[in-house]
């Protein structure tokens, strides 16, 4: 397709906003936003129109498409991951200036909302009036619902392109993976999700909420070819043993202590054997930065000790991508203003830097398809 459909372009212009603008503020991080816009567009003024004009290049642009979802309403320990899309983008531009990708922009996020199914009609109508210039618009208003709606349209128009999502808390991966898995099923592709995390995210609900950072994995299992196609790496903070999660949900886990005890090469070989047996065609990588040890990733809501090193994570990704195309991915839970470990600003900066390096690798893999 060499041209955006009018309907899809209207949806993008209504439901998204320029990169970095997903957090609606007046002065907070204003200079950082201006710096990002200067790098992307060569100016920091008239950004809304420049961004809208850039959308017409999507059909012929890179297969790797960035989407920011600056929502941390689905978190619940420490907030701040809503700044992830702005900071990760800036780090990508600084550390990987030659990276080939297309930036679709950010989802428009009302920070008090999570998913439209939790809202009554009066609230939805009120929020539609606040978000959209067309008062008769039927667009969704919550970040998870908007993301899913936009990506359903995206994959319908561009089945060969891939989304790299930047969050946000890990609830954001629910619409990213759901839309992806439904699209791949329609294409007849067998896919697996490689999920890096310190936590299983396999609760059925948390405090009565079924879609959140601790439960999103549970609710995408039905869209996989089989629950075992969810492969979790780096788990170490859990109230239940590995046997509980694998037997109850049918997923496959590789806990952080297993990587240390068996060695990363042995874990890689086990994962390769599983993917071969399951005749997988493509991979989606969901990367929660807290999969890494807290000394590398302190700027996150739930930093955990005894985690993976960046080198171990990258070796796993490199080995798997040599055999299977990565056709979608995300980076979650980077909270640049948060450092509960007390290690200071340098450690927080390291979190963003390491997250951007892993993100760049994943984006390159999507672009190379």
Rosetta blueprint (number, residue, H / E / L):
1 X L
2 X L
3 X L
4 X L
5 X L
6 X H
7 X H
8 X H
9 X H
10 X H
11 X H
12 X H
13 X H
14 X H
15 X H
16 X E
17 X E
18 X L
19 X L
20 X L
21 X L
22 X L
23 X L
24 X L
25 X L
26 X L
27 X L
28 X L
29 X L
30 X H
31 X H
32 X H
33 X H
34 X H
35 X H
36 X H
37 X H
38 X H
39 X H
40 X H
41 X H
42 X L
43 X L
44 X L
45 X L
46 X L
47 X H
48 X H
49 X H
50 X H
51 X H
52 X H
53 X H
54 X H
55 X H
56 X H
57 X H
58 X H
59 X H
60 X H
61 X L
62 X L
63 X L
64 X E
65 X E
66 X E
67 X E
68 X E
69 X E
70 X L
71 X L
72 X L
73 X L
74 X L
75 X L
76 X L
77 X L
78 X L
79 X L
80 X L
81 X H
82 X H
83 X H
84 X H
85 X H
86 X H
87 X H
88 X H
89 X H
90 X H
91 X H
92 X H
93 X H
94 X H
95 X H
96 X L
97 X L
98 X L
99 X L
100 X L
101 X L
102 X E
103 X E
104 X E
105 X E
106 X E
107 X E
108 X L
109 X L
110 X L
111 X L
112 X L
113 X L
114 X L
115 X L
116 X H
117 X H
118 X H
119 X L
120 X L
121 X H
122 X H
123 X H
124 X H
125 X H
126 X H
127 X H
128 X H
129 X H
130 X H
131 X H
132 X L
133 X L
134 X L
135 X L
136 X L
137 X L
138 X L
139 X L
140 X L
141 X L
142 X L
143 X H
144 X H
145 X H
146 X H
147 X H
148 X H
149 X H
150 X H
151 X H
152 X H
153 X H
154 X H
155 X H
156 X H
157 X H
158 X L
159 X L
160 X L
161 X L
162 X E
163 X E
164 X E
165 X E
166 X E
167 X E
168 X L
169 X L
170 X L
171 X L
172 X H
173 X H
174 X H
175 X H
176 X H
177 X H
178 X H
179 X H
180 X H
181 X H
182 X H
183 X H
184 X H
185 X H
186 X H
187 X L
188 X L
189 X L
190 X L
191 X E
192 X E
193 X E
194 X E
195 X E
196 X E
197 X L
198 X L
199 X L
200 X L
201 X L
202 X L
203 X L
204 X L
205 X L
206 X E
207 X L
208 X L
209 X E
210 X L
211 X L
212 X L
213 X L
214 X L
215 X L
216 X H
217 X H
218 X H
219 X H
220 X H
221 X H
222 X H
223 X H
224 X L
225 X L
226 X L
227 X H
228 X H
229 X H
230 X E
231 X E
232 X E
233 X E
234 X E
235 X E
236 X L
237 X L
238 X L
239 X L
240 X L
241 X L
242 X H
243 X H
244 X H
245 X H
246 X H
247 X H
248 X H
249 X H
250 X L
251 X L
252 X E
253 X E
254 X E
255 X E
256 X H
257 X H
258 X H
259 X H
260 X H
261 X H
262 X H
263 X L
264 X H
265 X H
266 X H
267 X H
268 X H
269 X H
270 X H
271 X H
272 X H
273 X H
274 X H
275 X H
276 X H
277 X H
278 X L
279 X L
280 X L
281 X L
282 X E
283 X E
284 X E
285 X E
286 X E
287 X E
288 X E
289 X H
290 X H
291 X H
292 X E
293 X L
294 X L
295 X L
296 X L
297 X L
298 X L
299 X L
300 X L
301 X L
302 X L
303 X L
304 X L
305 X L
306 X L
307 X L
308 X E
309 X L
310 X H
311 X H
312 X H
313 X H
314 X H
315 X H
316 X H
317 X H
318 X H
319 X H
320 X H
321 X H
322 X L
323 X L
324 X L
325 X E
326 X E
327 X E
328 X E
329 X E
330 X E
331 X E
332 X E
333 X L
334 X L
335 X L
336 X L
337 X L
338 X L
339 X L
340 X L
341 X L
342 X L
343 X L
344 X L
345 X H
346 X H
347 X H
348 X H
349 X H
350 X H
351 X H
352 X H
353 X H
354 X H
355 X H
356 X H
357 X H
358 X H
359 X H
360 X H
361 X H
362 X H
363 X H
364 X H
365 X H
366 X H
367 X H
368 X L
369 X L
